[in-house]
């Protein structure tokens, strides 16, 4: 997992790097509500290959536990309410539940799953075992091989395909569909998301060809996100282009980001500057700083601030529920930034 500000915070949320242990909250659903009669019913047993080998899911799972980021959302989007899900410290509310998950469950009338405790660097094995899962979905997570082996003594575990914290968000959805025997439904979910993005792009033809750079000034470090990062990818799908300066300045620290000294910010040219910040104060501090005034985007007011843990997390990376939840707010900020160019 790359050490960007958001990804570092997400590591806290998902792998439990917070110092305090969060008490077990929420109420357990009796069983995951897996839709019956799906064409996927005949597909079991299912074998899913991943970084630690292969996992065989012998029959359609009824009780689903999710771990990591995005798997809870994917299951719910497919009509499956997990019996237990991870506490999300960054994007979640006091109970560790992101707003898009809570709203989706309220809309369907499904009970809130057990929210697993934040247990430092350890996976909460006892609480997961107590949920009596048929399958554990952890294909966007930081599971170690040892943790995977321990969880596998509880139930079949779906780990990440290649590297921790790097599964493309679309694959999070399709792998969830495969594991639950709902691949056709997963494809439908993806089509719905792509249609929502396409509709936003059609409503804003002014986005086409406008270059952007996405940045976060955090703890005296200035991060620039590459076009491989999911938060940039979906904006390119809206019609924007990745600023040439992003590629030219990229130091290949990571496939997803690089850092830039404040003294070189004037070199990061683009039409629009997307600025992330957990709080408005954080964004304002950056925009008021002397070094930011050297940036032509700041001088032009072509700034799209993405503020708040929920909105940042909703697109970094997106999930089956979060992208459409945060899409309108993000598009509104981008539209205002493009309007400033006129």
C-alpha positions, 0 to 999 in steps of 0.5 A, a space after each residue: 500500500 502506498 504511503 499517500 496521506 489518504 492511503 496511510 489513513 486508510 491503513 489506519 482504518 482498515 488494518 487498525 493502526 490506530 493506537 486505541 482499540 475500538 469497542 465492538 459495536 453494531 448488531 449482527 445480521 443473523 445471516 447474509 441475505 444472499 439472493 436466491 435463484 441467481 444463475 450463479 447458483 450452479 457455479 459452485 464450487 468456485 476457485 479463486 486464485 490470489 497472492 497466497 494460492 487458491 481458495 475454494 468456496 464449496 457452496 454458495 455462502 450465506 454468512 459473509 464477513 468482509 475485511 479491508 476496503 470496498 468488499 463490504 460495499 460490493 457485497 451490499 451492492 449485490 444484495 448481500 448484507 455481511 454478518 460482520 464488516 471492518 470499522 472504518 476510522 477515516 471515512 466512518 462515523 462514530 460507529 465506524 460506518 461510512 455514510 454510503 453503507 449506512 444509507 444503502 442499508 437504511 434504504 433496504 431496511 437491512 440491519 447493520 452488520 457487526 462492526 469488527 473492532 479496530 485491533 491495532 496491526 492484528 486482524 480481530 480473529 476471535 470476533 471474525 470467528 464468532 461471526 461464523 462466516 462461510 467466506 471471508 472477503 479480503 481482496 482489497 486489504 493488507 493481510 499478511 500470509 500468516 494472517 491469511 493462514 489463520 483466517 483460513 482456519 475459520 473459513 475460506 478467505 479471498 485475498 488480494 490477487 497480487 499486492 496488498 492494497 492495490 486491487 483495482 476497484 472494478 476487480 473488487 466488485 467482480 471478485 466479490 461477484 465470483 465469490 458469491 455466485 453473482 458475477 452477472 449481478 456484479 457486471 450490472 453494478 459496474 455498468 450502472 457506475 459507468 453509466 453514472 460517470 458517462 451521464 456526468 460527462 455528458 452533462 459537462 462537455 466543458 470538461 473535455 480536454 481540460 488538463 488537471 493535476 490532483 494534489 494533497 499538501 499534508 504534513 509539510 509534504 506535497 503529494 501529486 497523484 499520477 493518472 494510475 491512481 483511482 482518484 485521477 482515473 475516474 476524473 479522466 473518465 469524465 473527460 479531463 486529461 492528465 496534465 503533461 507536467 504530472 508525467 514530466 515531473 513524476 519521479 516514479 516513487 510509486 505507480 500512484 503518486 510522487 512528491 514535489 518540493 514546495 520550491 518547484 510547485 510553479 512547474 506543476 502546470 495544469 488548467 485545473 488543480 484538484 486539492 484534497 484536504 481532510 478539513 477546509 482549514 487544511 485546504 485554506 492553509 495550503 491556498 494561503 501559503 506563499 509557495 502555492 501562490 506561484 502556481 498558475 491554477 491558484 492565481 486563476 482560482 481554477 481550484 477544485 477542493 475535495 474536502 472531508 474524509 467521506 468525500 475523499 474516501 468515496 473516490 480514493 479508491 471508489 467502491 460499488 457504493 461510494 463513487 456514485 455517493 460522492 460523484 455529484 459533489 466532486 463534479 460540482 467542484 470540478 465544474 466550478 474550477 473549469 468555470 474559473 478558466 473562462 
